[in-house]
């Protein structure tokens, strides 16, 4: 079926309707009440897209519920650059390192490593006892994976060897992020964010304040760390000392976060299915814009500021 898009503007919100399970991309222009019509960049047939990653060249990598990963270029139309059967079950997380390799975390308890160029399998990282929810890669090429087994495992990006296991969370590790200074942030179902030194994995301090599980993390270009939680709030923290900067209220549970190169914060709330755009740092506590877009499982932002969303079934902008 062909997708149809019906748009109207209401109270500063652009709304529309489309069909099929797909990956779409759009851009908020100048943060005024104008949304450029999203462009379809890829489909996963009838399977839900659960995870997104973006390379430095703007290539988008998407993972679905049956373990498939596809790569999409800016000019590849709706045909993927490549498609592989990467895992035996759901792909829960995708990230891309500075060298262009793609790392995927799965419910099969492994982290897969793939060539970003053609999807060639490079290696598999094994050791977690439960599902892998999150993957991140530092500038020093260390790889971090967060799991339902409550641990963060550290791997060598050179040969895939296991370097260290970071222990301290009392519930599943749902999110990971790397700060500008290399510090590692892990968000957990125990309602906390733990901060680790990238050099030796030492626990530096814990960010506490959320009252329900931390679902997502994002680091802004200004060094502010953002955490989204099932408690319906987004908290902003100083990357210097962990000081609480501000709390954004009035949301349903926050399930996805991303920061753009121009220092805007994008959040998706699974309850009301609204994408919100916020000013960064110490900005106001009201969103710059709110867009109803239907169910979304992940957000990612290309280097040019283009916003990508992974979705299922019927959804709206």
Helices and strands as residue ranges (DSSP letters): E 8-10, E 13-15, E 22-28, E 35-43, E 49-54, E 60-64, E 68-72, E 82-85, E 91-96, E 102-106, E 110-114, E 121-126, E 132-137, E 142-147, E 152-156, E 162-166, E 173-178, E 184-188, E 193-196, E 203-207, E 214-219, E 224-229, E 234-238, E 244-248, E 254-259, E 264-269, E 274-279, E 289-292, E 296-301, E 307-311
